[in-house]
Amino acid sequence: MRAEGSRLSGTTEVPVCSDGVVTLRAHRSDDIDRVVGYATDPLTKRWTSMPSPYGRSDAERFIDGALRGWVDGDAMTWAIEHEGRCVGSVELRGPGRIVEAGFGLHPDARGAGLARRAVVLAMTYAAAERDVEVVRFHAAEGNLASLRVAHAAGFTLLARLPGWLEMNSRVVDAWCGRWHAGDDFAPTSRWHATTFDTERFRLRPLAEKDDERIRETLDDPISRKYLFERPDPLSVEDAARERTRKWWTAACGTTCTWAVADQATDDYMGDISIFAIDDVTGAEIGFYTHPASRGKGVLGEAFPAAVRHIFDVLDIRRLTMFAAASNAGSRALARNAGFAEFGTQPLAASSDGHIEDLVGYELLRENCTL
């Protein structure tokens, strides 16, 4: 990292930090239009608390405040420069040894890893030059882009906190993490988010557009027979929480979920998940099917392909699966994929309000013949 300085007033300077791809520097008046550009972007407005409408005078006040933070010592805010132009801002808020990270990019600069570079530069400077020990991260639940940046920059993902943030006059849940001085700038968990095809289907990460069909799946009477602790009735907001919960646990490295989607329309037809991922015990696998997709061989085609992918690509050595004794379809799916029954837990499953046995299956990678 190269660090220089840009003088403000008196002895206060804004350090200039660069990794050769992005440069952190003081905001300037010629950044105003670019600040307006990202502050009025729909994604920025959705996930941050911005004045609305937002114009040049708002950008001027933001820049003045950013420079004042350096003078007062209560915030370190930089413009992010790439290829000669401002592409966003990064900030570490707080005067002491614990600060909070914030960042945003112009829409034309997203997807190239620039935010991660900027956050790493800022944290490197703060730890080395300002004696910062802890950098906190939080984002509204569902802000997948920010979660990806935090994960890639080496934050340890700690918790989902209900009712933690106020955003656009609403109290929302938050995803939280922490980076400690001396930590690496590498992911602290393995985030599985793969995409692959079968003959008819594409298995991909869950997307926001899937929410209504997730709701229809989870609220279906057949699904409800074997699902525990679901709201009744189940709303699209409940389905969104199911999706964001799976995003978070995937980022933490404990789960992975694929939507099984039609290759032509990309419509959600069900999903396959693994959870409780562990180097020794492997993972447990489960699945849902959208009611309109039953009888079409969706899981018959997608489930074996997912099992093979889990062994070969995700490098998981063992899979387990559990099904209620009366769930003939799930039990047949397990057997057809080569799973062996290894035991029964008496009266350990609740099926449509009735307690029954829970049957366990397992498959080791070396025994998989799919």
C-alpha positions, 0 to 999 in steps of 0.5 A, a space after each residue: 500500500 502506498 500512502 501519501 497526504 492531501 493537506 486540508 487546513 492547518 496540520 490536517 491531511 487526508 492520506 492518499 492510499 493506493 494499491 495500484 488499482 484503486 486510490 483512496 483520496 480526499 473528496 473534491 468538488 469535481 466528484 459532486 456529479 459522481 456522488 449524486 450518481 451513486 447516491 441516487 442509484 436505486 440499490 444505494 437508496 434501498 440499502 442506505 439512508 439517503 436524503 430523497 430527492 438527492 441533488 448537488 447541494 446534498 453531495 456538497 454537504 456530504 463532501 464538506 462533512 467528509 472533510 470535516 471528519 478528518 479535521 475533527 478526528 471522528 471519521 476517516 472518509 475517502 473518495 475511491 478513485 479508479 482509472 482517474 475518476 471517483 467511483 465511490 466512497 469508503 468510510 471508517 466512523 468513530 474516533 477511537 480504537 473501534 470504528 464502523 465501516 461503510 462503503 458505496 460504489 457508483 453502479 458503473 463500477 460494481 462487480 470488479 472487486 473495487 469495494 473490497 480493495 478500498 475497504 482493505 486499504 482503509 483498514 490497513 491505514 487505520 490499523 497502522 496509522 490510527 491504532 484502530 484495533 477493531 473494524 465493525 461491519 453491519 448491513 441491513 439483512 438482504 444487502 447481499 452486495 455489502 455482505 459479499 464485500 465484507 466476506 471478501 475483505 476478511 471480516 468474521 461474520 458474527 451474527 444476524 441481529 433482529 431490529 438492529 438498524 433504522 433505515 428509511 424510517 424502518 427498523 430492520 434486522 442486520 448482518 454483523 461482522 468484525 475485523 481485528 487488526 492483524 487479521 488477514 484480508 481473506 475470507 474467514 469462511 468458505 461461501 459455496 455459491 455455485 451454478 451448474 446445469 442438468 439436462 433440463 434444469 439449472 441449479 443456482 443460488 436463490 434470488 429475490 425474484 424467487 420469493 413468491 414461488 418460495 412462499 407457494 412452496 412452503 405454504 403448500 399443504 404437502 410441504 407443510 406436512 413435513 416442515 416444522 415451525 413455519 408461520 401459518 399463513 406464510 407471507 412473501 415476507 416470510 419467504 424473503 426471510 427464508 431466502 436471506 437466512 440461507 444467504 447469511 448461513 451460506 456466507 458463514 460457510 455452514 450451508 449451501 442452497 441451490 434453486 432448481 430452476 427451469 433452464 428456459 424460464 429460470 422459474 424456481 421449481 424447488 430447492 436443494 440445500 446442504 447444512 451443518 457443513 463440517 470437515 468431519 461429519 460432512 453435511 446434511 441434505 434436504 429439499 423442497 419442491 414447488 407444488 406445480 413442479 411435482 410429478 415432473 421428475 424435477 428432483 429425480 433429475 436434480 437431486 443426484 446431480 446435486 449429490 455428485 456436485 457436492 462430492 466432486 466440486 464442494 469436496 464434501 466427503 459425506 452426506 446424511 439425510 433424514 425423512 419421516 417414516 411416512 415420507 415415501 417420496 423422500 425415502 425413495 429419492 434417497 435410495 435411488 441416489 445410493 443412500 443407505 439407511 443407517 438407523 431410525 430415531 423412534 418418534 422423532 418426526 412430526 408429520 402433520 401433527 402426528 409424531 412418527 419415526 425419523 429414518 436416517 440415510 448416509 452416503 460416502 463419497 467413495 461409495 457414490 456411483 452416480 
